[in-house]
Amino acid sequence: MSQLFTAKDITHLSFSRLKAFQHSPRKLRRYITEEREQTAAMIEGRLIDCILFTPDLFANEFLEMPDVDRRTKAGKETYQQYISAAENTGLTLVESSQVKEAHDLADVVRKSPFVRKHGLLSDAFEFQKRYDFEAFQFDHIAICDAVCENAATPVIWDLKRFGAKSGAEVGFEIKRGGYDMQAAIYAHMFDSEGLECKYYLIAVDNDGNVTPYEITPEARNRARNQWEYLCSRIAACNDFDAGPEFHAPDGECYLYV
């Protein structure tokens, strides 16, 4: 890439940007400077978030298309009409079957004994709450699914759709996906002040199994070290065209994770 890009061009960091850099400086640069195509998993995640947390905004984000048989001439024509409408409006196209599935999974989350016991969908919570703050030399943006700041012990929780992962597998998925670092970022406004805060990750799989998982202050503190390290590496990076070899010291067969 010919255009000069340095750490000074990074307006802010987020969990997604840090995850991109964890792969390579090049991936972070592309994440920031290039338009990203949404994967099916990303769309499905956004869809259930919208239905559960901000249902009134559905029509502002999505265009629902009836399920059609794209093997037929009529089905192909209908599909192309909706593709064009989505492109013209900037909305994300989803099929009715996807919307129904998201509604079913959202309903499972609502009925979860853990969610009901702790009132995680009550009016005490703010949903899709944005926080802007400075940490480790960079401005950061965090958008939390749900936050209750005014409880005796504040609560943050985040919904994850983990395909076929439930039960004990969720703990491994949290580490694999770096969601303990995400918890450290999202709970920063409390942890940095030494304030108690509960952080829950609520996982739902494709079969409707709900697994609540608490990410403790101790786990967040360990992940905070990783967050700080990545920020220091970004600040010191002078080659944002580097691939994963950026993390391989002395040419060893080793990738920092």
C-alpha positions as CSV (number, residue, x, y, z in Angstrom):
1,M,0.0,0.0,0.0
2,S,1.5,3.3,-1.0
3,Q,-0.4,5.7,1.3
4,L,1.5,6.4,4.5
5,F,-0.3,5.0,7.6
6,T,1.0,5.4,11.2
7,A,-0.3,5.0,14.7
8,K,-1.2,8.7,14.6
9,D,-3.8,7.9,11.9
10,I,-5.7,5.7,14.4
11,T,-8.5,7.9,15.7
12,H,-9.5,5.3,18.3
13,L,-9.3,1.7,19.3
14,S,-12.0,-0.8,20.0
15,F,-12.2,-4.5,20.8
16,S,-12.6,-5.3,17.1
17,R,-9.6,-3.2,16.1
18,L,-7.5,-4.7,18.8
19,K,-8.4,-8.2,17.6
20,A,-7.5,-7.2,14.0
21,F,-4.1,-6.0,15.2
22,Q,-3.6,-9.2,17.2
23,H,-3.6,-10.9,13.8
24,S,-1.3,-8.4,12.1
25,P,-0.7,-4.6,11.6
26,R,-1.9,-5.1,8.0
27,K,-5.2,-6.5,9.1
28,L,-5.8,-3.5,11.5
29,R,-4.9,-1.1,8.7
30,R,-7.4,-2.8,6.3
31,Y,-10.0,-2.9,9.0
32,I,-9.7,0.9,9.4
33,T,-9.2,2.0,5.8
34,E,-11.2,-0.5,3.7
35,E,-14.9,-1.2,3.5
36,R,-15.7,-4.5,5.2
37,E,-18.2,-7.0,3.9
38,Q,-20.3,-8.5,6.7
39,T,-20.2,-12.2,7.2
40,A,-23.4,-14.3,7.7
41,A,-22.3,-14.7,11.4
42,M,-22.0,-10.9,11.8
43,I,-25.4,-10.3,10.3
44,E,-27.0,-13.0,12.5
45,G,-25.3,-11.5,15.6
46,R,-26.6,-8.0,14.7
47,L,-30.0,-9.3,14.0
48,I,-30.5,-11.0,17.4
49,D,-29.0,-7.9,19.2
50,C,-31.5,-5.7,17.4
51,I,-34.5,-7.9,18.2
52,L,-33.5,-8.3,21.8
53,F,-32.2,-4.9,22.7
54,T,-33.5,-2.3,20.2
55,P,-36.5,-3.8,18.4
56,D,-37.8,-0.3,17.5
57,L,-34.7,0.2,15.2
58,F,-35.3,-3.0,13.1
59,A,-36.7,-1.1,10.1
60,N,-33.7,1.3,10.3
61,E,-31.2,-1.5,10.0
62,F,-32.7,-4.4,8.1
63,L,-34.8,-5.2,5.1
64,E,-36.8,-8.4,5.5
65,M,-37.2,-10.5,2.4
66,P,-39.7,-13.4,2.1
67,D,-38.1,-16.8,1.7
68,V,-38.1,-17.5,-2.1
69,D,-36.9,-20.4,-4.2
70,R,-34.0,-18.9,-6.1
71,R,-33.9,-21.8,-8.5
72,T,-37.1,-20.5,-10.1
73,K,-37.4,-17.5,-12.4
74,A,-39.9,-15.8,-10.1
75,G,-37.7,-16.4,-7.1
76,K,-34.6,-15.0,-8.9
77,E,-36.5,-11.9,-9.9
78,T,-37.9,-11.3,-6.4
79,Y,-34.4,-11.8,-4.9
80,Q,-32.8,-9.3,-7.3
81,Q,-35.5,-6.8,-6.5
82,Y,-34.7,-7.0,-2.8
83,I,-31.0,-6.9,-3.5
84,S,-31.4,-3.7,-5.4
85,A,-33.7,-2.2,-2.7
86,A,-31.1,-3.1,0.0
87,E,-28.3,-1.4,-2.0
88,N,-30.4,1.7,-2.6
89,T,-31.4,2.1,1.1
90,G,-28.2,0.9,2.7
91,L,-30.2,-1.6,4.7
92,T,-29.0,-5.2,5.5
93,L,-31.0,-7.8,3.7
94,V,-32.2,-10.7,5.8
95,E,-34.6,-13.5,4.9
96,S,-37.8,-14.1,6.9
97,S,-36.5,-17.5,8.1
98,Q,-33.4,-15.7,9.6
99,V,-35.7,-13.2,11.3
100,K,-37.9,-15.9,12.8
101,E,-34.8,-17.8,14.0
102,A,-33.5,-14.7,15.7
103,H,-36.9,-14.0,17.3
104,D,-36.9,-17.6,18.6
105,L,-33.4,-17.3,20.1
106,A,-34.2,-13.9,21.6
107,D,-37.3,-15.4,23.2
108,V,-35.1,-18.2,24.7
109,V,-32.8,-15.6,26.2
110,R,-35.7,-13.7,27.6
111,K,-37.0,-16.9,29.3
112,S,-33.6,-17.9,30.6
113,P,-33.9,-18.5,34.4
114,F,-30.6,-16.6,34.9
115,V,-31.7,-13.6,32.8
116,R,-35.0,-13.5,34.7
117,K,-33.5,-14.0,38.1
118,H,-31.0,-11.1,37.7
119,G,-33.5,-8.9,35.8
120,L,-31.0,-8.5,32.9
121,L,-33.7,-7.2,30.5
122,S,-35.4,-4.9,33.0
123,D,-35.8,-1.1,32.7
124,A,-32.8,-0.7,35.0
125,F,-30.6,-1.4,32.1
126,E,-29.5,0.8,29.2
127,F,-29.0,-1.1,26.0
128,Q,-26.3,-0.6,23.3
129,K,-24.7,1.9,25.6
130,R,-21.6,3.7,24.2
131,Y,-18.6,4.7,26.2
132,D,-15.7,6.9,25.0
133,F,-12.6,6.9,27.1
134,E,-8.8,7.1,27.0
135,A,-6.5,4.2,27.9
136,F,-3.0,3.2,27.2
137,Q,-2.2,6.2,24.9
138,F,-5.3,5.8,22.7
139,D,-8.9,6.9,22.7
140,H,-11.3,4.0,22.9
141,I,-14.9,3.3,22.0
142,A,-16.9,0.6,23.7
143,I,-20.6,-0.2,22.9
144,C,-22.0,-2.5,25.6
145,D,-25.1,-4.6,24.9
146,A,-26.5,-3.9,28.4
147,V,-25.4,-1.8,31.4
148,C,-27.0,-1.1,34.7
149,E,-24.9,1.6,36.3
150,N,-27.1,2.5,39.3
151,A,-27.4,-0.8,41.1
152,A,-25.5,-1.4,44.3
153,T,-23.2,-3.5,42.2
154,P,-23.2,-2.3,38.6
155,V,-23.8,-5.0,36.0
156,I,-22.7,-5.3,32.4
157,W,-23.7,-8.1,30.1
158,D,-23.0,-9.1,26.6
159,L,-24.9,-11.5,24.3
160,K,-22.9,-13.9,22.1
161,R,-24.3,-16.3,19.6
162,F,-22.0,-19.3,19.7
163,G,-23.2,-21.6,16.9
164,A,-22.8,-25.1,18.4
165,K,-21.0,-24.1,21.6
166,S,-22.7,-24.3,25.0
167,G,-22.0,-25.4,28.6
168,A,-18.4,-25.9,29.5
169,E,-17.4,-25.2,25.8
170,V,-18.3,-21.5,26.4
171,G,-15.2,-21.0,28.7
172,F,-12.9,-22.2,25.9
173,E,-14.7,-20.0,23.3
174,I,-14.3,-17.0,25.6
175,K,-10.5,-17.5,25.7
176,R,-10.3,-18.4,22.0
177,G,-12.3,-15.3,21.0
178,G,-10.5,-12.9,23.4
179,Y,-13.9,-12.1,25.1
180,D,-12.1,-11.7,28.4
181,M,-10.2,-8.8,26.9
182,Q,-13.5,-7.4,25.6
183,A,-14.9,-7.6,29.2
184,A,-11.8,-5.7,30.4
185,I,-12.4,-3.0,27.9
186,Y,-16.2,-2.7,28.5
187,A,-15.8,-2.7,32.3
188,H,-12.9,-0.3,32.2
189,M,-14.9,2.6,33.6
190,F,-15.4,0.6,36.8
191,D,-12.3,-1.5,37.0
192,S,-10.0,1.5,36.5
193,E,-11.5,3.2,39.6
194,G,-11.4,0.1,41.7
195,L,-15.2,-0.2,41.7
196,E,-17.0,-3.5,42.0
197,C,-18.8,-4.6,38.8
198,K,-20.4,-7.8,37.6
199,Y,-19.8,-8.8,34.0
200,Y,-21.8,-11.6,32.4
201,L,-21.4,-13.1,29.0
202,I,-24.7,-14.8,28.0
203,A,-24.1,-17.4,25.2
204,V,-26.9,-18.8,23.1
205,D,-26.3,-21.6,20.6
206,N,-28.2,-22.5,17.5
207,D,-30.3,-25.1,19.4
208,G,-31.5,-22.5,21.9
209,N,-29.2,-23.5,24.8
210,V,-28.4,-20.5,27.0
211,T,-25.1,-20.5,29.0
212,P,-24.5,-17.6,31.4
213,Y,-20.8,-17.1,32.2
214,E,-19.3,-14.6,34.6
215,I,-16.0,-13.0,33.7
216,T,-14.6,-12.0,37.1
217,P,-12.6,-8.9,38.0
218,E,-9.5,-11.2,38.3
219,A,-10.0,-12.6,34.8
220,R,-10.6,-9.1,33.4
221,N,-7.4,-7.9,35.1
222,R,-5.3,-10.6,33.5
223,A,-6.9,-9.7,30.1
224,R,-6.1,-6.1,30.8
225,N,-2.4,-6.9,30.6
226,Q,-3.0,-8.3,27.1
227,W,-4.9,-5.1,26.2
228,E,-2.2,-2.9,27.5
229,Y,0.5,-4.9,25.6
230,L,-1.4,-4.7,22.3
231,C,-1.8,-0.9,22.7
232,S,1.9,-0.5,23.4
233,R,2.7,-2.5,20.2
234,I,0.4,-0.4,18.1
235,A,2.0,2.8,19.4
236,A,5.4,1.5,18.6
237,C,4.5,0.0,15.2
238,N,6.2,1.6,12.2
239,D,5.1,-0.9,9.6
240,F,1.4,-1.3,9.2
241,D,2.0,-3.3,6.0
242,A,3.4,-6.2,8.1
243,G,1.6,-9.5,8.3
244,P,1.4,-12.0,11.2
245,E,5.2,-12.2,11.1
246,F,5.2,-8.9,13.1
247,H,4.4,-11.0,16.1
248,A,7.1,-13.7,15.5
249,P,10.3,-12.7,17.3
250,D,13.6,-13.6,15.7
251,G,11.9,-15.6,13.0
252,E,10.8,-18.3,15.3
253,C,7.7,-20.4,14.4
254,Y,5.6,-18.6,17.0
255,L,2.5,-16.4,16.7
256,Y,1.6,-14.2,19.7
257,V,-1.9,-14.9,20.9
